[in-house]
Amino acid sequence: MNKTIFYIAGILIFFITACVQSPDFYTYDYPAFALDEGPHNPNVDDNIIFKGGRVFTYSYQIFDSLGTEEKIITTYNFTKYNPVDWKREKLPVEDVLVSEYPIDSIRIKVFNNTGNSTQADQQTMIVYEYFNEKGTIVPETERTGLFEDSTSIALNPPRNSGFALLQFSPYPEIEFPLSIGKTWNSSQTIPIEWAELVRLEFENPVNVYSTFTVKEQTTLDTPLGMLPVWVIEAVGENRFRDTKTILYFNEAFGFVKMEFDNVDGSRIVMSLERL
């Protein structure tokens, strides 16, 4: 009797869940925080690479710890108050449910203005958009910032969905002038609020201590053509697992390629496709 009741309850839950209308993340209203509004941001005025209004479009690849290529998929989660969740699927992804939104590419949009954010007191504001051929996955849109002046560039990497793993790898960062063999240090702190999103268990903030080394100058074949780049390697130490970031930096277009060896053993490669 108990088994029959349990079985019937399971069927009811399945049908109720199936009947709930999954949202269309492509048609959500664009968030107000991601609009280039407010007073002009003077931090943008002297930017050479991240000029106001510029849009950087990146493709990405993600590989698991065994080298199998995957795709990050944003999903609608019926069990959480916050409906956005994520998973990784091995390529090729053949069947995508209506409640699943594959991420194919990422845009960085550079603000001219402050976005009415107090963070603009110190930095240039940017928005990350995650999208595929159907459109922008609106709930994934995130606003953050970057710093650029004549002495350095520091970019916050994407951090929504599976890209949150990048918080444990050295951030994209440059210190000028560049020369082969030059080194510098940096650090970042991941608060405990990130534990669930990155699917790691920690009860105290995680500190990442990074050492950057300029390895060489070379020419890289990119979608924008053959470009001269500086190759910078950074190793990050944290209490879980050492991580690594390799940056391919062009003085006109910025980070044309970024390779991240992540805290879970996965690897993410981001390549600039167009401006």
N, C-alpha and C positions, 0 to 999 in steps of 0.2 A: 504493500500500500504506500509506504513512504517513498519507495523508488518511483512509483507511478506519479505521485504528486510532484516529486523533484523533476521528473522528466517533462511533465506538462508545464511546470513553471519555467523550465528552460526554454521550451518552445515558445511560450508567451513572451518571454524576454527577447528572444530572437526576433519575433515578428514585430514587437513594439519598436525595437531598435531599427529594424529595416524600414518601418513606415515613417520614422522621423526624417523629415526633409533635410538632407545635407545642404549646408550653405554653399553658395557659389562665391568662392574667395576672389574670383576675378572681377566681380561686379560690386564689391563692397565700396562704400564711400571712401575716397582717399583721405587718410588721417590728416587733421589740421596741423599736427606737430611736424609733418614732413613737407609742408609748403614753405617755399622760399619767400617768407614774409618778414615784416618787422623793419626796424631801422637798418640802414646799410651797415655791414660789418667791416670796419677798417682793417681787420686782420687779413682780409682777402687782398687788399690793394697791392701788396708787393709780392704776392705769390707768382712764381714763375711757371710751375707745373700745375698746381691745383687752383687754376683761375676760376673765379666765379662764373657759373653757368656751364662749365665743362662737364661732360658726361663720359665716364670710363666704363666700357662694357667688357666684362671678363667671362670667359668660359672656365669651367673647372672639371677636374677629374678627381675622384676619390677612390683609394685602394685600401682594402682591409689589410690586416697584418700579414696575410699570406700573398698579397699582391693581386687579389681578385678585384676587378673594377666594379664599382657600385654607383648608385645614384641616390641622392638625398631626396626624400619625398615628404612634403608637409601633409599631415593628415588631420581630418576632423575627428576629435576624440569625444565620444558621447559621455564619458565618465568623469570629465573634469569641468569645473566652472570655466576655466580658460580652455576654449575648444581646440587650440592649436597644439599639435604634437608632431613628432617626426619619426622617421625610420629610414634605414638604408636597405636598398634592394640591389641584388646582383644584376649586372647587365647581361643580356638585354631585358629591360622591363617590358613584358608583353601585355599584361593585363593591369590596367589602372582603374580603380573604383571611382565612382563619382565623388567620394569623400576624400580622394587622394589628389595631391597637387605636386607633380614632379618639378624639381628645381633644375633648370637647364643652364641658366646664366645669371650673372649678377651685375647690376649697374651701381656705380658710384656717381651720385649727382652732387655737384659742389654748389653750395649756396653763395649768392651775392650778399645776402642779408643775414640777420641774426636768428631768424626763425623764432623770434621772441624768447630765446633761450639765454639764461644767465651763463651757460657754458661758452657762449660766444665772446665773453669778456677776454678769454685767453686764446681762442682758437678759431679756425674756420669750421663752419658747420657743414656736414655732409649727410646724405641719405643713402642707405643701401636698399635697393629693390631686388627682389628675387622673382624670376619670371621664366616662362616657357613660351612655346609658340601660341598658346591660347591667351596669354596676357600676364599681367603682373599679379602675383599672389599677395593681395593687398594686406591681409593681417600680418604678414611677415615683414612689412616695411619697418625699417629701423633708422633712427637718427642718432648720429654720434659726431665725432669731430676729428680734426687733424691739425697738426702744427707744421707750418712751413715758414722759414725765414732764411737769411743768407748763411746761417750756421748749421741748420739741421732741418730734417723732415721727420715727422713721426705720425704714422697712420694707425688708427684703431682698425683692426681687421673685422670682417663680418662676424657676427656672433649669434645669429638666430639659428634655430634648428640644429642640424648636425655641425654647422660651422662654429658652434659654441666651443668646440674642442680647440679652436685656434687660440683661445684665451690662455692656454697652457704652453703655447709655443712663443718664441720671441716675436714681438710685434715688428712689422715693417718699419725700419728706422734707418736714417742716414745721418752721418755727421760730416760736414764739409770742413776743409777741402778733402777730397778722397785721394788716397794714394795706396799703392799695393803694400800690404803689411800693416796698415793702420788698424788699431783696435779701439773699441770703446765699450762701456758697460751700461746696462739698463736693467730695469726691474718692473714688474707689475704684480698686483695683488688680485686674486679671484675671491670675492666674498662668498660666504656659505650659501647665499641665495641661489648661486649657480649650480649647486650640487645636483638638483633634480634634472635641470636642463641638460647638463653634460653627462648625466647618468654615472656619476662617481659619488662615492660616499665620503663626505668629510664634514666635520663639525666645527672646524676652525678655518679661517681664511688661508688660502694657499698662496705662497709667495714664489714667484718665478724670477730667478736671477740669470741674466743673459749676458754673454760676451760675444761681441761682433768683431769679425776680422775680414778685411778686404783681401780677397784671394787673388784676383786677376782682373785684367781688362780683356774683353774678347768681343767678337761679333756674333749676334744671335739672329737666327732666321725666325721672324715673327710675322703675324698677319699684316703688320704695318710695314713690312720690308726688312731688309738686313739692317740691324741697328747695332751701334756700338754700345756695350753695356759694361758696367762694373759688376763683378760677382762678389757678393758679400755673404759670408756664412756666419750664422749665429747659433750658439748652443745655449739652451735654457736648462737650468737646474731647478727641480722642485722635489717635493717629498714623495711623489708617486713614481715618476720616471723622467729621465732626461729627454728633452725634445730638441728639435733643430729646425731652423728656417734658413733657406737659401734664397737670396734676393738677386734679381737681375735688373739693375737700375740704369735707365737711360736719362740723360740730363735734360731732355726735352719732353719725354712722355712719362717719366716716372718709373713705377714698378711694372715693367712689361711682363715679368714672370715671377711668381712666388711659389716656392715649394715648402710645405710644412710637414715635418715628421711629428705626429701628434702623440699625446700622452697615452692613448689607448692602442698604440702601435699602427694606427692607420696613417695614410699619407694623402694630403690634399695638394693639388697643383692648380694654381690660378694663372691664366694666360690672358693678356690684354688683346682683345679682338678688334676693337675700334674705339675711336674718340668721337 
